[in-house]
Amino acid sequence: MDGDFRHDFVRERGVLKQHPALVLNADYRPLSYYPLSLWPWQEAVKAVWLDRVDIVAEYDFEVRSPSTRIKIPSVVVLKDYVKPQKRVAFTRFNLFLRDEFRCQYCGSKGDLTFDHVVPRAAGGITSWENVVAACSPCNLKKGSKSLRRAGMHLRKPPRRPTADELRNTGRKFPPNHLHDSWLDFLYWDAELEA
């Protein structure tokens, strides 16, 4: 094997790790916004090879086999439509996303826990309508007291979000890196300002 070829191949492999593909549903909307629906380049190439997706945009890099060359996809669209879930799972992540990663008492970001508005000791249940994101200081201050007794107020009343509401909230939190080829597909269905 030619030493220069081996050097080029090894060097490219490290570069290729950094080329995820944005995955769009058959309607050209991302499968999810937060976390953004991304596949590693290997999954995207495999899906192309298996004819499960169409390539919409590509990186300048390519992968090669002895008989084939393919540019690495940067945006792929599924050939079959995947129906989005209507029901939103009650998870810590979805709760924080609903509350936009902010304490619902003071509005601070970071160091979040969750708090039962009506404390469990007072019969409060763990549900969308009774649990909010809270920073540790506010959670400790409230403890097992009612809002009135603790002298605290909610920024907004807790409620079960719809899948569309969570998807739209997720758009406010783009990943650290957005490739230029993705931008046209991330916000094309967003409402335009007049």
PyMOL commands that set and color helices and strands:
alter all, ss='L'
color gray80, all
select helices_A, chain A and resi 3-16+41-49+92-98+120-122+136-142+147-150+163-170+180-186
alter helices_A, ss='H'
color red, helices_A
select strands_A, chain A and resi 21-24+38-39+53-64+69-78+112-116+131-135
alter strands_A, ss='S'
color yellow, strands_A
deselect
rebuild
show_as cartoon
